Amino acid sequence: MTQPYLVLSGIRKSFGAIDVLKGIDLEIGAGEFVCFLGPSGCGKTTLLRAVAGLEPVSSGEIRLAGQVVSRADLQTPPEERRIGMVFQDYALFPHLDVGRNVGFGIAHLPPAQREARVREVLELVGLQGSEARYPHELSGGQQQRVALARALAPRPQLLLLDEPFSNLDVELRERLAHEVRTILKAAQATALLVTHDQLEAFAIGDTIGVMHEGKLHQWDEAYTLYHRPATRFVADFIGHGVFAPATLKEREGGIVVQTPLGELTDVTECPLPCAFAGGECDVLLRADDIVHDDDAPVKAEIIRKAFRGSEFLYTLRLAGGQTVLAHVPSHHDHRIGEWIGIRPQVDHVVTFNRACSLRGSELCQMPCTQQDTGPVSSTP
């Protein structure tokens, strides 16, 4: 079995009385591109800095390529870890041309080898022949490619990217994210990126870790994060959706989920009603779980609409006051205040105990039983 390339075991980091990282455990394989995703202040940048050696850990252990590089009594200096970094602001030297910027970290090589390596990585990032240009002559996307080439030039053991696309416009950000993934896969680099942008993480990550308040809530591929969130925070943070009150009932050997939109019956492996007190729970309804259907018996009032080009994101209020979201093709252009028919079409039912508060300090992530308060996800 292949040994993991980067291992974090019980990583904790405190600044005085404030616990920023609260026991992070994960393993990353060689050649993987992983992302840490979460809101500002969740601890993702502190974790990146700990891996880089820029922050000592309070407890736990970081192992890179089989060697311990961080623990409470050991701190390998950043320059000895062979880690490359790409920053949000590119950090290029404005007085140096592209060739000298890229070659800055390999100045110890003989000139011929250095020039060959500079040409090699510039070709890898699609900027061949630009050695004599200066940063101010390049677009933001090109400057980010130069920063990436500079980080790759010394052949680092690990590449760390700290919000590298946040200064770019939205369209360029997503395109460059895809291109950077292709570049790093071609270079067979092991990379770790932190971001607050889930579309960016989805575009680039083999595996994504969702963080909140110093804890790693889920470590999974994008599809699983979206359809089978492990905690209520992940369910709320990823995608568009709401939590609707529901009741689980056992009927003719199967389970139905009673919701304000009607019964959900086209599911398998649904949790048993005894998983919740009285079978009462909250069910996650994403915007793509709600279908616009003029013939549906359930009607909802449009209270807000956001045009997304090919679709609208409608915020809808049911007669009972419950709010849901729906993605609707943009040729269905209804007015605010209009009532439309909707029906649920849920392929992945995810339920949570109503006693579990999204703002509570405890994670709701254990498989739900009659005693605990975690989510239960169906896997059809």
Secondary structure as UniProt FT lines:
FT   STRAND          6..15
FT   TURN            16..17
FT   STRAND          18..28
FT   TURN            30..31
FT   STRAND          33..37
FT   TURN            40..41
FT   HELIX           44..52
FT   STRAND          59..64
FT   TURN            65..66
FT   STRAND          67..71
FT   TURN            72..73
FT   STRAND          74..75
FT   HELIX           78..80
FT   TURN            81..82
FT   STRAND          83..86
FT   TURN            88..89
FT   TURN            94..95
FT   HELIX           98..102
FT   HELIX           103..106
FT   TURN            107..108
FT   HELIX           111..124
FT   TURN            125..126
FT   TURN            128..129
FT   TURN            131..132
FT   HELIX           135..137
FT   HELIX           140..152
FT   TURN            153..154
FT   STRAND          158..162
FT   TURN            164..167
FT   HELIX           170..186
FT   TURN            187..188
FT   STRAND          191..195
FT   HELIX           198..204
FT   STRAND          207..212
FT   TURN            213..214
FT   STRAND          215..220
FT   HELIX           222..227
FT   HELIX           232..237
FT   STRAND          241..251
FT   TURN            252..253
FT   STRAND          254..259
FT   TURN            260..261
FT   STRAND          262..264
FT   HELIX           273..275
FT   HELIX           277..279
FT   STRAND          280..286
FT   HELIX           287..289
FT   STRAND          290..292
FT   TURN            294..295
FT   STRAND          298..307
FT   STRAND          311..318
FT   TURN            319..320
FT   STRAND          323..329
FT   TURN            330..331
FT   TURN            336..337
FT   STRAND          339..344
FT   STRAND          350..352
FT   TURN            354..355
FT   TURN            358..359
FT   STRAND          376..377
//
